[in-house]
Amino acid sequence: MKRVFLPVFLSLFSLGCASHAAYVAYYGPPAPRAEYYGYAPGPGYVWTSGYYVWAGSGYNWVGGRWAVPPHPHAVWVHGHYVRHSGHAEYVGGHWR
């Protein structure tokens, strides 16, 4: 009985460890979506592109929007991802 139990236990244990490792594995955000943004709602508006945000079990898309710059010569700097050891950190878009 012990000879049968030990191999079965070890194989089930190793399967459990392998499936856990798949959940921990890192993957980056998908490629950005192509967005149709049409015409600006008024003069002076700037399109701020969409981005992915991590939602615990996957990435969710946050659509872009039209925005009014905070001052006349402001420039929109698009958000981007920076890879660090084992994960990606999103640096949000901002006015410069």
C-alpha positions as CSV (number, residue, x, y, z in Angstrom):
1,M,0.0,0.0,0.0
2,K,2.8,2.4,0.8
3,R,4.5,1.8,-2.5
4,V,1.3,2.9,-4.4
5,F,0.4,5.8,-2.1
6,L,3.8,7.6,-2.2
7,P,4.1,7.9,-6.1
8,V,0.4,8.9,-6.3
9,F,0.9,11.5,-3.6
10,L,4.1,12.9,-5.2
11,S,2.5,13.2,-8.6
12,L,-0.6,15.0,-7.2
13,F,1.6,17.2,-5.1
14,S,3.8,18.2,-8.1
15,L,0.7,18.9,-10.2
16,G,-0.5,21.2,-7.5
17,C,2.8,23.1,-7.5
18,A,2.8,23.3,-11.2
19,S,-0.7,24.8,-11.4
20,H,0.2,27.3,-8.7
21,A,3.2,28.5,-10.7
22,A,1.0,29.2,-13.7
23,Y,-1.0,31.7,-11.7
24,V,2.1,33.5,-10.4
25,A,3.7,33.8,-13.9
26,Y,4.2,37.3,-15.1
27,Y,2.8,38.6,-18.4
28,G,2.7,42.2,-19.6
29,P,-0.2,44.2,-20.8
30,P,-1.6,43.6,-24.3
31,A,-0.9,45.9,-27.2
32,P,-2.8,49.2,-27.0
33,R,-6.1,49.3,-28.7
34,A,-6.8,51.4,-31.7
35,E,-9.3,54.0,-30.7
36,Y,-11.6,56.1,-32.9
37,Y,-11.9,59.5,-31.2
38,G,-13.7,61.5,-33.9
39,Y,-13.7,65.3,-33.7
40,A,-12.8,67.4,-30.7
41,P,-15.9,68.6,-28.7
42,G,-14.5,72.2,-28.9
43,P,-11.5,74.3,-29.7
44,G,-8.4,73.7,-27.6
45,Y,-9.3,70.0,-26.6
46,V,-6.5,67.4,-26.7
47,W,-7.0,63.6,-27.1
48,T,-5.5,61.6,-24.1
49,S,-5.1,58.0,-25.3
50,G,-6.4,55.0,-23.4
51,Y,-4.4,52.5,-21.4
52,Y,-4.6,49.2,-19.6
53,V,-4.9,48.9,-15.9
54,W,-4.3,45.7,-13.8
55,A,-7.5,44.4,-12.2
56,G,-6.2,41.6,-10.1
57,S,-6.7,38.8,-12.6
58,G,-6.1,40.5,-15.9
59,Y,-5.9,43.9,-17.6
60,N,-8.9,46.1,-18.3
61,W,-8.9,48.8,-20.9
62,V,-9.6,52.4,-19.9
63,G,-10.7,54.4,-22.9
64,G,-9.1,57.6,-23.9
65,R,-10.9,61.0,-23.6
66,W,-10.9,64.6,-24.8
67,A,-9.4,67.0,-22.2
68,V,-8.7,70.7,-22.0
69,P,-5.0,71.5,-21.2
70,P,-4.4,73.2,-17.8
71,H,-2.5,76.1,-19.4
72,P,-2.1,77.4,-22.9
73,H,1.3,75.8,-23.7
74,A,0.7,72.4,-22.0
75,V,1.7,69.3,-23.8
76,W,0.2,65.8,-23.1
77,V,2.8,63.1,-22.4
78,H,1.2,59.7,-23.0
79,G,1.3,57.1,-20.3
80,H,3.7,54.1,-20.8
81,Y,4.8,51.0,-19.0
82,V,8.2,50.6,-17.5
83,R,9.4,47.0,-16.8
84,H,11.0,46.4,-13.4
85,S,12.3,43.1,-12.1
86,G,9.4,40.7,-12.7
87,H,6.6,43.3,-13.2
88,A,5.5,46.2,-15.3
89,E,4.7,49.6,-13.7
90,Y,2.4,52.0,-15.4
91,V,3.5,55.6,-15.5
92,G,0.4,57.6,-16.1
93,G,-0.1,60.2,-18.8
94,H,0.4,63.8,-17.6
95,W,0.6,67.4,-18.7
96,R,4.0,69.0,-19.1
